[in-house]
């Protein structure tokens, strides 16, 4: 697990460098793409970041054309962060080599084996999320 974590971290570092973003910016972009639109406070909580730190991240992502901050239609006083999907092809292209390798790896497993692997990954991700929330104090 440590080796996988390290290699994915190094890949993410290369991707963020190519996009001229910080690694945490790409992490937040991924969270908005997966769970958004999100309020800045909800995004900060999911990312385990202080809301003041998130302001700079959102400023960079917005300047780069990755996200937009918009008024929440259900509460005009609130703001939501929405991913702008126009640049997603650029992001996905940087992960294309890894995605192709994963497809090749998965092709070597049967459906039952893939279910076990998927269960393991979901449970591991959940454990990581809980550990992150505990360290972040939330």
N, C-alpha and C positions, 0 to 999 in steps of 0.2 A: 504494500500500500504506500509505503514511504517513497519507493522508487517511482511508482505511478504518479503520485502527487508532485514529486520533484520534476519529472519530465513534462507533465501538463503545465506546471508553473513556468518552466523554461519556454515552452511553446507559447504560452500566453504572453510572456515577456517579449518574445519576438513579434507577435501579432500587435501588441500595444505599441511597440516601437515603430513598426511600419505605418501605423495609423496616427503616429505622433500624439498618442495619448498615454496616460499613466495606466498601470495595470489595474488599479482600483477603478479607474474610469470605465474600462472595458467590463469589469465585474458589475458595476452599477448599470451599464448599458444592457448587459445580459439579463439582469434582474428586471429591468423595465420591459425588455422584449418578452420575457417569460410571464411576468405577473402584472404588467401595467395595463392601463395607466395607473400610476400610484401617486399618492401625495408625497411630497418630499420627506415628511416625517415617517411615513410607512416605508419608504425606500431606505432611509437612514437606519431604521430598526432592522429591516431585512439584511442590510449590509453590515450591521454592527458598527455603524459610524456615528460620530457626533453630528448633529444637524448642521453645525457651523462648517464642518469639514465638507459636508455634502454640497454646500452652496458653491464652493470652488469647482467641485467635480461637475455639477450641473452647468455651471458657466462654460466650462471647457467643452462639454458634450453639446451644449446648445450652439456655441460658436462654430463647432465642427459640423453642424448639420445632422447630428445624431438624434437629438431629442428636442422637444418643444415643451415649454411650460405654458399651460392653458388654464383658464378659469374652469372650475368644476361646475358643470351644468346644474347639479343638484344643490350647490352652495356657492354662489358667486363670489363669496369672500375667500374661498379655498382655491388652491392651485393643484393641478395634477400634472405629472410628468408623463409625456407620451413619446414613445419611440417613433422616429421618422424612418420608415422602412426603405426609403430610397437608396440608402447606402448599405443596406444589408448584404447585397451581392458582393460588395467589396470585402466585407467582414467574412462572409462565408467562403470567399475565394482563398483567403489566407489560411483557413482551416481545411481546405479541400484535400490536401495530402493526408492529413490525419483522418478525415472522414472516409477517404477511400481505403485507407489501411484498416479502419474499423469494420467497414463492410466486408473486406476480405477475411478478416479474423472471424467475424460472425458467420460467414458462409461455411466455415468449418464445423459449426455446431448444429445440433438438431434443435427442434422447437422446445423440447423439454429442458434441454441444457440451457438454452437461451432464457427460459423462464427463471431458472435458478440463478443465472448470472444477473438478470434484471432485478430479481428480488434482492439479491445481495447488494447490488449497487444502490437501490432505493433505500434499503435499510441503513447502509453505510452513509449515504448522503444525509439521511434524517439524523443519524447520530452526530455527524459533523455539524449540522444546523443547530442541534440542541447544545453541543459543546460551545459553539460560537456564541449563542445567546447567553449561556451561563457566564462566559468570560466577559461578554459585553455588559453584564449586569441586568439583563432583561429577561 
